[in-house]
Structures are given as structure tokens and as C-alpha cells.
């Protein structure tokens, strides 16, 4: 019978940490952009946006 070592919690490297931070920031920016688009679309539907 083989005994397996229990895996200890992996400490992320600096590269992994930075990549995760970039991913989180990109996701936050994307959600903000999406919210802005939805708000603008709602204003257009209500006719509140000035016409160019």
C-alpha cells in the first residue's frame, strides 16, 4: 500500500500573485464598463441622452 504525503497549502509565487491582481483588476474594469453601458442604454431608451 502506498502512502501519499498530505499536500501543504501552496504559497503563490510573486508572479502568480501579480497575475491574480491583474485578473481581478481587469474583471473590475469590465464590470464597471458593463454597468456604464447598461446605464447609458437605459438613458437612451428613456430619451434623456442629448442627440448629436
LUMNUGU-909103 format. One record per atom (N, C-alpha, C): x, y, z. Coordinates in steps of 0.1 Angstrom, whole numbers, padded with zeros to 4 digits, always signed. Example, Ala and Ser with C-alpha at 12.3 -4.5 7.8 and 13.67 -1.06 7.14 Angstrom:
+0132-0057+0078 +0123-0045+0078 +0132-0033+0078 +0128-0022+0071 +0137-0011+0071 +0129+0000+0079 
//
This chain:
+0008-0012+0000 +0000+0000+0000 +0009+0012+0000 +0005+0022-0009 +0013+0034-0010 +0007+0045-0001 +0016+0052+0006 +0012+0063+0014 +0015+0076+0007 +0005+0085+0007 +0007+0098+0000 +0009+0108+0010 +0018+0118+0007 +0020+0129+0016 +0008+0138+0015 +0005+0144+0026 -0006+0154+0026 +0000+0166+0020 -0008+0172+0011 -0003+0184+0004 -0004+0196+0013 +0006+0204+0015 +0005+0216+0022 +0000+0227+0013 -0006+0237+0019 -0011+0248+0012 +0000+0255+0003 -0003+0256-0009 +0007+0262-0019 +0007+0277-0017 +0019+0282-0014 +0021+0296-0013 +0024+0302-0027 +0015+0311-0032 +0017+0315-0046 +0030+0324-0048 +0036+0322-0059 +0048+0330-0062 +0044+0344-0065 +0054+0353-0065 +0051+0367-0068 +0045+0368-0082 +0049+0361-0091 +0043+0361-0105 +0029+0357-0105 +0025+0347-0097 +0011+0342-0096 +0003+0353-0089 +0008+0359-0079 +0001+0369-0072 -0002+0381-0081 +0008+0386-0088 +0006+0397-0097 -0004+0394-0108 -0003+0381-0113 -0013+0377-0124 -0027+0377-0118 -0029+0373-0106 -0042+0373-0100 -0047+0387-0098 -0038+0396-0094 -0042+0410-0092 -0046+0416-0105 -0038+0413-0116 -0042+0419-0129 -0055+0413-0133 -0058+0401-0131 -0070+0395-0135 -0082+0401-0127 -0080+0403-0114 -0090+0409-0106 -0093+0424-0111 -0083+0431-0114 -0084+0445-0118 -0092+0445-0132 -0088+0436-0141 -0094+0435-0154 -0109+0432-0152 -0112+0423-0143 -0126+0419-0141 -0134+0431-0135 -0128+0438-0126 -0135+0450-0120 -0137+0461-0131 -0127+0463-0140 -0129+0473-0150 -0140+0468-0160 -0140+0455-0163 -0150+0450-0172 -0164+0452-0166 -0166+0449-0153 -0179+0451-0147 -0183+0466-0147 -0174+0475-0144 -0177+0489-0144 -0181+0493-0158 -0174+0489-0168 -0178+0492-0182 -0191+0487-0186 -0194+0475-0181 -0207+0469-0184 -0218+0477-0177 -0216+0481-0165 -0226+0489-0158 -0228+0502-0165 -0217+0509-0169 -0219+0521-0176 -0226+0520-0189 -0224+0509-0197 -0231+0506-0209 -0246+0505-0206 -0249+0497-0196 -0263+0495-0193 -0270+0508-0188 -0263+0516-0181 -0269+0529-0177 -0271+0538-0189 -0262+0538-0198 -0263+0546-0210 -0275+0541-0219 -0276+0528-0220 -0287+0522-0228 -0300+0526-0222 -0301+0526-0208 -0314+0529-0202 -0317+0544-0204 -0307+0552-0204 -0309+0567-0207 -0314+0569-0221 -0308+0561-0230 -0312+0563-0244 -0327+0558-0246 -0330+0547-0239 -0344+0542-0240 -0354+0552-0235 -0350+0559-0224 -0359+0569-0219 -0358+0583-0226 -0349+0584-0236 -0348+0596-0244 -0341+0607-0237 -0333+0605-0227 -0327+0615-0219 -0313+0619-0224 -0308+0612-0233 -0295+0615-0239 -0296+0625-0250 -0288+0635-0250 -0288+0646-0260 -0285+0640-0273 -0291+0644-0283 -0288+0639-0297 -0277+0647-0303 -0269+0641-0310 -0257+0648-0317 -0261+0652-0331 
//
